[in-house]
C-alpha cells in the first residue's frame, strides 16, 4: 500500500478563504429553493420571495466567479476546493434553478414539468463531470483552451431563470401590461422548452467566449473602468433590467464566439500566429 503524505499540523487561515466563498455560494443556492417554496404557497409576500429566490441564484453565480480566482491569488488550490466547487455548482446552478422554475411554472404541467426540471439538473451534472475530466487533460498553453465548451453552468442557470426575471419587470403597473399578457411568460410548456434549450447549450460543444480572451487596449483602461462603474450602479439601482440586458448581450455573443473560434482554428491550421497573442497599441 502507498503511504499517504503526512497531513500538516496547521493550515494558514487564508488558505480556507476560497472554500468559505464556495460554501457561501452553496448557501445562496439552497436559500433560493427555500424562498421559492415560500413563494409557491401564495402568501401576500410571494412576489418578494420570488425575487429573493432569483437574487440568491445570481449571488451564487457572482460568488462562483471569485472562489477560483481567490484560490489562485492566495495560492490555496486544493483537491478539496476543486471537489467542493463542483458540488456547489451542481446545487446552485443545477438543482436550485430547476426547483425554482418548477415551483414557479413547470408544476403546472405535472409529470412533464418535473421531467423538464430533472433534465436540466442532469445536464448541469453532465457538464460539470465533463469539465472536471477536461480540466485534467487540457493544455493551458493551447490557444483553444481559452474558450469554454458550451455555456458555463452559472450562465446557464442565469438563462434558465431569465423568464422569472422578466416577469418581475413585465408584471408591474408601470409597464402598462395587464396580468393576462404577463402570464403568457410563465406558460409551463414554453418554460419547459426554454429549459431544454438552455440545457442543450450547456452540454453542447459549441465554443463560447471566456474571460481569458479579454484583452483591453492600454488606452481604453479608463473607459473600461467607467463602464464597470456604470454597470455596478445599474445593478444596484435597476437590478432586473440590467441582468436582462447582460443576458441578452451574452446570447447575442454566442454566434460571434463560434465565428471567432472558426477563424482561429483556420489560422492555426494554416500555421499562422494566433492573432490574439499579437501585441497592439490600438
QUIQUIZI-V720560 format. One record per run of one state. SS is the DSSP state (H for helix, E for strand, - for the rest). FROM is the first residue (numbers start at 0). TO is the last residue. If there is no record, write none. Layout:
SS_FROM_TO, SS_FROM_TO
This chain:
-_0_11, H_12_39, -_40_44, H_45_72, -_73_77, H_78_103, -_104_104, H_105_108, -_109_109, H_110_136, -_137_141, H_142_145, -_146_146, E_147_148, -_149_151, H_152_159, -_160_160, H_161_169, -_170_171, H_172_174, -_175_177, H_178_185, -_186_186, H_187_202, -_203_205, E_206_207, -_208_209, H_210_212, -_213_216, H_217_236, -_237_237, H_238_268, -_269_273, H_274_276, -_277_281
